[in-house]
Amino acid sequence: MPTSSDALRPMPRSLVLLLAVACALSVANVYYAQPLLDAIGREFAMDEAAVGVVITATQLGCALALLFVVPLGDLLDRRRLMIGQLLLLMLALVAVALSSHTPWLLTGMVALGLLGTAMTQGLLALSAALAAPGERGRVVGAAQGGVVIGLLLARTVAGLVADAWGWRAVYLVSALLAAVLSLVLLNRLPRRQLPAAQLSYWALLRSLYGLLATERVLRVRGMIALLMFAAISTFWTALVLPLSAPPHGLSHTAIGAFGLVGVLGVLMAARAGRWADTGYAQRTTGAGLVLLCLAWAPIALLDHSLWWLALGVLVLDVALQALHVTNQTMIFSISAEAHSRLVGAYMMFYAVGSGLGGIASTAVYAQAGWWGVCVLGAAISVAALLFWLATLPRSRVTPACTPSHPPAAAQCVAPQR
């Protein structure tokens, strides 16, 4: 079990980098399908309105992971848990690559959503648990930066591989990467045991709902995440449809490359974590939500110029990372012994929002085209901003990290401005 001196010792940069890379490779599995929807739809005879169910199946797996798997990180040895999840993830990736009927494809997508999410959120919780309180925002921001790189490169790599060898090869390549990652984590993850909850599995799950019922910060930040990810999923799920059709007719590689425009979101993830550490979480939230709303103006000009689309993607991803890292830094300050349950509860909102956004965007696109998708995304973004304003604390006094409030205290966070 880590000692108090361990808790205060800065995390080695090599370990922070490994956690970020592992997050990137894990989360990519949840997003590979987005630039491939047209190819998958053609092979499995799904029309534009129905193909969004592939994304929804993945998000169903995400929700199952958050409800039943992610909380296990507070109960079991996280190192063994992650290695086991990686082995199962390899099997799921191979199953999707070999699927020949729609039910098998959707079952495989559920499994990918479940295992990819369980790995990613488990790694984020581990990052928060291993970090000293004064560097938690920075470390979580770095790990979240890995998540950003993973979801951006997922679209780009998926496009490149699909154009070269077909969409099924994307999942075979990912299975190989998962095998390599399992060996690296087996050798590099700390062997020490982190504090474990003294609960049975079912009591652990019940306590997750207890956290939702009692922690207002978790509920508020979760609802912001639901609306934010619904807007993001609305954009990315539908994007492949107008870009792959005339007059653009872009390849999977070109469509996936748009994800790289948001690479600056990685820098924002780290910066937002530092701002949250120093007490500027609310200001960062407000700025992020305003950017989320403004991003839809250039995005709506896709038919006029792809440069406008690129600008919109950049603003959208910067907003996403500023909000997501700030949310996580705030909820991780609630309890050091419940990091896995906290991230599981928080990310349930993400899964619901992403699933609803994914299936709604393709249905709206089939009826109203790209303008309809943009109106939907902008409306969701404005709703998120209004919700935050309605729930903004009028006054809040939080103990700062001073000698009278030592850094090891779970309640010791910088006052939020």
Secondary structure, 3 states (H helix, E strand, C coil): CCCHHHHHCCCCHHHHHHHHHHHHHHHHHHHCCHHHHHHHHHHCCCCCCCCCHHHHHHHHHHHHHHHHCHHHHHCCCHHHHHHHHHHHHHHHHHHHHHCCCHHHHHHHHHHHHHHHHHHHHHHHHHHHHHCCHHHHHHHHHHHHHHHHHHHHHHHHHHHHHHHHHCHHHHHHHHHHHHHHHHHHHHHHCCCCCCCCCCCCHHHHHHHHHHHHHHCHHHHHHHHHHHHHHHHHHHHHHHHHHHHHCCCCCCCHHHHHHHHHHHHHHHHHHHHHHHHHHCCCHHHHHHHHHHHHHHCHHHHCCCCCCHHHHHHHHHHHHHHHHHHHHHHHHHHHCCCHHHHHHHHHHHHHHHHHHHHHHHHHHHHHHHHHHHHHHHHHHHHHHHHHHHHHHHHCCCCCCCCCCECCECCCCCCCCCCCC
